[in-house]
Amino acid sequence: MKQSVQVSILGQQFNLKSDAPPEQVHRVARFVEDQISQVTSSGRAVDSLQAALLALLNVSAAHLGGEPAPDSSEAEKQRLGQLIEKIEAALG
């Protein structure tokens, strides 16, 4: 059963519904925020949307290219791959 989990990314609160345990949802949110922080600290993005898109591109390239994303476990990589597939399916 899906449960609501509140997470904070870039100072914004999100209520996410997920079948995953809350700890995993929080871990994914921290990973996302870390990826966005890496982009913004490099000076490559000017706003949060641009930073989020660049971070998604970085993670997607690592996933599709077969190279592991930094500091991610095998289970996280697998879950991120599933999330990317869901995003791609939703975007059509």
BELKADA-V217239 format. One line per field, one symbol per residue. ss: DSSP state (h for helix, s for strand, l for the rest). phi: phi as a letter, one per 30 degrees, with the letter a starting at -180 (. if undefined). psi: psi as a letter, one per 20 degrees, with the letter a starting at -180 (. if undefined). A space follows every 50 residues. Layout:
ss = ???
phi = ???
psi = ???
This chain:
ss = llsssssssllssssssslllhhhhhhhhhhhhhhhhhhhhllllllhhh hhhhhhhhhhhhhhhllllllllhhhhhhhhhhhhhhhhhhl
phi = .dbdbcbbbhicdbcccadddeddddddddddddddddddddidbcbddd dddddddddddddddicdddhbdddddddddddddddddddi
psi = pqqppprppkipppoppqiqqhhhghgggggghgghhhghhijiqhrhgg ggghggggggggghiipqqqkprghgggghgghgggghhhi.
